[in-house]
Every structure is written in C-alpha cells, then in structure tokens.
Amino acid sequence: MALDVLNLMEGKKIIVTPGMIELGSLQDIENEKFGEYIAEICDEVILIGDIQTKAIQKGLKNKNYDFNKIHILEDVIDAFPLINKLKEKTTYVLLENDLPDVFK
C-alpha cells in the first residue's frame, strides 16, 4: 500500500484523499480502517469531500487523531495551496485516488 511507502520516509507526511469508492458494500468499513491507518502514519490529512470521507473521519476519530490536522476541502485543486502552507523543510505528500466529477 502507498501508505506503507510513505511511512518509510523521514519528514512530515501529508495525505490527500477522497477515500475509496470502488468497494461496494465494503466501502464504509474499509474507509474507516483506512482512516485508522492514516492516523498512524500521517502528520496532516486533507480529505476531499465531507460526505464521501465520513468513514475516514470516523477511523481518524477512533485513533484520537488531532482534528486540527484534518482539513476537509471540496476539490483536490484546493489542496495544493494548503500543502504549501503546511509543508516543512522535508515533506512528503501522498495524492491518493482523485475522483472523477461523477462521484462528487
């Protein structure tokens, strides 16, 4: 998984994701697990779409992730200026799964 690779990096770690949509009835369960795993690795979380990412938010909450480090945006294009504000000297960004407009 890409998060495993990100975990190997030394420095600040940021993920940008709308979550996984292609999982059918498992979607909420797997996105909640994804949120829990994100909480173990990432220093900042940028979620694309409030409704689509509810299960990820729940997973982050399960791990007591600092909600000040969760940023919810409506469009991935808005993540780039935010990344510039959040970055430090050594920062790694995982852009995960940009959704087509039909799923927004």
N, C-alpha and C positions, 0 to 999 in steps of 0.2 A: 504494500500500500504506500502511496505517496507520503503519507504522514510518517511512516517509518523512516523514509529517507530524510525528511525534514528534521526528524528527531536526532539524526546524526550530526547536524550542523551546530556549530558553536556560534551563538549570537542570538539576537532577537528573532522570534518566529511569528509570522503573521499568516493566517489562512483567510482566503476569500472564497466563500461558497454559498450556493443556494440550496445545498443538500442534494440528496439522490432522489430521482423521480421515477426511475425505471424498475422499481421493485414491487409494484402491485400491492398486495395486501401486507407485505413485509416492510413497506416504506417507512411508516412511523417508528416501528421497532428498531429498524436498522439505523435510521437517522438519529434516534435517541442514543443508541450505542456509539454512533459516530461522534455525537456531541460530547459524550463522556471521554472518548479517546482524544478528541481535540483538547479537552480541558487538561489532560496530562502532558501535552506537548507544546501547545501554542501560548504565546505571551499576549497576543491580541487576536480577536476573532471579528471578522467582517462578514456578516450574513446578508445575503441578497434576498430580500423579500421577507416581510414579517410573518405572513401566514404560512408560506412554504417552509419556513425554518422553525416552526413551533416545536417540533420534536427535537431538533438540535438544541434549541434553547432549554428544553426540559433536561436533556442529557448534561448540559453545562451546569444547570442548577443542581442536578443530582450530585455533582462533584464539587459543589460550593465554589464554582468559578466566579471570579470577581466581575460582576455585571458592569462595572465601569470600563472593562476591557472588551465588552461586546458592543459592536457597532452594527446597527441594522439600517441598511440602505435599500432603496427600491431598484437601483440599476447598477450593474457592475462598473459602468464607466465612472460612477461617482466614487468608487473605491480608490482610484489612483491618486487623487489629491489627498485623500485621507491617509493612504500609505505614506505619502511624502511627509505628512505631519507626524506620523507615528514612528517612522524609521529612526534607527540609531546608526552608529558607525558601521556595525556589521549586522545586517538584517536580511533575513530570507523570507520570501513570500511564496506561498503555495496558492496558485489560482486553480481552484477546483471546480470543474463542471459548470461552465457558463450555459444557462438555459436558453433555448430559443424563445422568442417572444410569445409563442402559442401557450407556453406553460406559466406565464406571468399573470 
